[in-house]
Amino acid sequence: MKPEGAHSVQVTIPAALCALFPGAPREIALAAATVAEAMAALDARWPGMQARLCDSRPAIRRHINVFVDGERAGLETALRPGAELVVMTAISGG
């Protein structure tokens, strides 16, 4: 069932996450109006994926970065039709 106000967006997830969820592609089109809805849609297809991306507050996990059309985004960020949502693991070092 498509959430009210949802439209198709393109989601790219990191290869490391795909490896944890057999059958999950690096890129997928989903129906979502917000980043939170996109996370829920991923979890509906691959149960447990949302828990890898979001914590219990709920908020995006500390070492995960989400970008919508090249701009840093949060769970509340609205998605326009055709938006590109990219999930990346943070790179840290010293």
Helices and strands as residue ranges (DSSP letters): E 7-12, H 15-20, E 27-32, H 35-45, H 49-53, E 64-68, E 71-72, E 84-89
